Amino acid sequence: MTDTETKTISLALYRYMCQNIVGSENHVKTMRLINTVRDNFTSGKEYIITSGSFGEGLEMRGSDLDLMIVNKAVKVYEKINTTYNPGHVNLTMETDDVKAGFTKLKVEQIDLILKGFLSYLCEERNGKHYFSSTLFKQELVRISDGVVHGPCLSNKTGTFDQATCLHCTTWISQASQWITRSSNEWPS
């Protein structure tokens, strides 16, 4: 299947869903805008991003609510940075010897206030400390009484998924083509 065929089919599916399942295209656009405005107003110590089908404005019966919670206290850098943010955990990406699309997050600098971060969320390998998503999810389960559902933490009824995320303030080199791409085009 060519990129043009894929794009045509994807747009046709989107229009079909708008017209026959969730309401008009204007309704979907309005719901997306409402979600964006709410996300902007509710973000405090963390960024909150409504995602999944509901975040895209598709209110489908039986669908769960997906939220991305972006932690502002942890800063991720693609390359070693000479100036770090005080009061934050500062991590750098290591992409050698990992699967495509994945990274190891190495602890570069940590504020003394956040020193406990190392003891329960990081693993030591060859004298270096790395952030562990497994340990992080286990800690979230412990304090929230939720369940691990893939990369997310879910409630026991399965109506809510939360993906806690870390923030990189710059575009990483692997995503550089996304900076200038048209918002009307699908990635290759």
C-alpha positions as CSV (number, residue, x, y, z in Angstrom):
1,M,0.0,0.0,0.0
2,T,1.4,3.4,-0.9
3,D,1.6,6.4,1.4
4,T,-1.1,8.2,-0.7
5,E,-3.4,5.2,-0.3
6,T,-2.8,5.0,3.5
7,K,-3.5,8.7,3.8
8,T,-6.7,8.4,1.8
9,I,-7.9,5.5,3.9
10,S,-7.0,7.1,7.2
11,L,-8.8,10.4,6.3
12,A,-11.9,8.4,5.1
13,L,-12.0,6.5,8.3
14,Y,-11.7,9.7,10.3
15,R,-14.6,11.3,8.3
16,Y,-16.7,8.1,8.7
17,M,-16.2,8.1,12.4
18,C,-17.0,11.8,12.7
19,Q,-20.2,11.5,10.6
20,N,-21.5,8.1,11.9
21,I,-20.1,7.4,15.3
22,V,-19.2,10.5,17.3
23,G,-21.0,13.4,15.6
24,S,-20.0,16.0,13.1
25,E,-16.4,17.0,12.3
26,N,-17.1,20.4,13.9
27,H,-18.2,18.6,17.1
28,V,-14.9,16.6,17.1
29,K,-12.9,19.8,16.5
30,T,-14.7,21.5,19.4
31,M,-14.1,18.6,21.8
32,R,-10.4,18.6,20.9
33,L,-10.3,22.4,21.6
34,I,-12.1,22.0,24.9
35,N,-9.7,19.2,26.0
36,T,-6.7,21.4,25.1
37,V,-8.1,24.4,27.0
38,R,-8.8,22.2,30.1
39,D,-5.4,20.7,29.9
40,N,-3.8,24.2,29.9
41,F,-5.8,25.3,32.9
42,T,-5.3,22.2,35.0
43,S,-1.5,22.0,34.6
44,G,0.4,23.0,37.7
45,K,3.3,21.0,39.0
46,E,2.8,18.7,36.1
47,Y,1.6,19.1,32.5
48,I,-1.6,17.2,31.9
49,I,-2.4,16.1,28.3
50,T,-5.7,14.4,27.5
51,S,-4.8,11.8,24.9
52,G,-6.3,8.7,23.2
53,S,-9.6,8.7,21.5
54,F,-11.2,11.2,24.0
55,G,-8.2,13.6,23.6
56,E,-8.8,13.4,19.8
57,G,-12.4,14.5,20.3
58,L,-13.9,11.0,19.7
59,E,-16.2,10.3,22.6
60,M,-16.8,6.6,22.0
61,R,-19.1,4.6,24.3
62,G,-17.0,2.1,26.4
63,S,-13.7,3.9,25.8
64,D,-11.4,4.7,28.7
65,L,-9.9,8.1,29.5
66,D,-6.3,8.4,28.7
67,L,-4.1,11.1,30.3
68,M,-0.4,11.8,29.9
69,I,1.1,13.4,33.1
70,V,4.4,15.1,32.3
71,N,6.6,15.5,35.4
72,K,8.2,18.9,35.5
73,A,10.8,18.0,38.2
74,V,12.7,15.7,35.8
75,K,14.5,17.2,32.9
76,V,15.7,15.0,30.0
77,Y,18.5,16.1,27.6
78,E,19.6,14.4,24.4
79,K,23.2,15.3,25.0
80,I,25.2,16.1,28.1
81,N,24.4,19.6,29.1
82,T,26.9,21.9,30.9
83,T,24.2,23.8,32.8
84,Y,21.5,21.9,34.6
85,N,18.3,23.1,36.2
86,P,18.8,23.2,40.0
87,G,16.0,21.6,41.9
88,H,15.5,19.0,39.2
89,V,16.6,15.6,38.3
90,N,18.7,15.9,35.2
91,L,18.9,12.9,32.8
92,T,20.7,12.4,29.5
93,M,19.7,10.0,26.8
94,E,21.9,7.0,25.9
95,T,20.8,5.4,22.6
96,D,23.7,3.0,22.1
97,D,22.9,-0.7,22.5
98,V,19.1,-0.2,22.8
99,K,16.2,-1.1,20.5
100,A,15.1,1.5,17.9
101,G,12.7,4.0,19.5
102,F,14.1,3.4,23.0
103,T,16.7,5.1,25.2
104,K,18.4,4.6,28.5
105,L,18.1,7.7,30.8
106,K,21.4,8.3,32.7
107,V,21.4,10.4,35.9
108,E,23.8,13.3,35.2
109,Q,23.0,15.6,38.1
110,I,20.6,15.5,40.9
111,D,19.8,18.2,43.5
112,L,20.5,17.1,47.1
113,I,16.8,17.7,47.9
114,L,15.9,15.0,45.4
115,K,18.6,12.5,46.4
116,G,16.0,9.9,47.4
117,F,15.2,9.6,43.7
118,L,18.3,7.5,43.2
119,S,17.4,5.0,45.9
120,Y,14.0,3.9,44.7
121,L,13.7,4.9,41.0
122,C,17.1,4.1,39.6
123,E,19.3,1.1,38.9
124,E,23.1,1.1,39.0
125,R,25.0,-0.4,36.1
126,N,28.8,-0.2,35.7
127,G,28.9,2.6,38.3
128,K,26.3,4.8,36.5
129,H,22.7,5.4,37.6
130,Y,19.8,5.0,35.2
131,F,16.2,5.8,35.6
132,S,14.0,2.7,35.7
133,S,10.5,2.9,34.3
134,T,9.7,-0.5,35.9
135,L,10.7,0.8,39.4
136,F,8.8,4.0,38.7
137,K,5.6,2.2,37.8
138,Q,5.9,-0.1,40.8
139,E,6.2,3.0,43.0
140,L,3.1,4.5,41.4
141,V,1.1,1.3,42.0
142,R,2.3,1.3,45.6
143,I,1.1,4.8,46.3
144,S,-2.1,4.8,44.2
145,D,-3.6,1.3,44.4
146,G,-3.7,1.1,40.6
147,V,-2.6,-1.6,38.2
148,V,0.1,-1.6,35.6
149,H,-1.4,-1.7,32.1
150,G,1.5,-1.6,29.5
151,P,3.3,1.7,29.9
152,C,0.3,3.1,31.9
153,L,-1.1,3.0,35.4
154,S,-4.8,2.1,35.3
155,N,-7.6,2.1,37.8
156,K,-9.0,-1.3,38.7
157,T,-12.1,-0.8,36.7
158,G,-10.1,-0.1,33.5
159,T,-11.9,3.2,32.8
160,F,-8.8,5.4,33.2
161,D,-5.2,5.1,32.0
162,Q,-2.4,7.4,33.1
163,A,1.0,7.5,31.3
164,T,3.5,9.4,33.4
165,C,6.0,11.1,31.1
166,L,9.3,12.9,31.4
167,H,10.0,16.2,29.5
168,C,12.8,17.0,27.1
169,T,12.7,20.7,26.3
170,T,14.2,20.4,22.8
171,W,13.5,18.3,19.8
172,I,15.8,15.2,19.7
173,S,17.7,14.5,16.5
174,Q,15.6,11.4,15.7
175,A,12.5,13.6,15.7
176,S,13.9,16.6,13.8
177,Q,11.9,15.9,10.7
178,W,8.7,16.5,12.7
179,I,9.7,20.1,13.3
180,T,9.1,21.3,9.8
181,R,6.5,18.7,8.5
182,S,3.1,19.9,7.5
183,S,0.4,19.3,10.1
184,N,-1.7,17.9,7.2
185,E,0.8,15.1,6.4
186,W,1.3,11.7,8.0
187,P,4.9,10.7,8.8
188,S,6.6,8.3,6.5
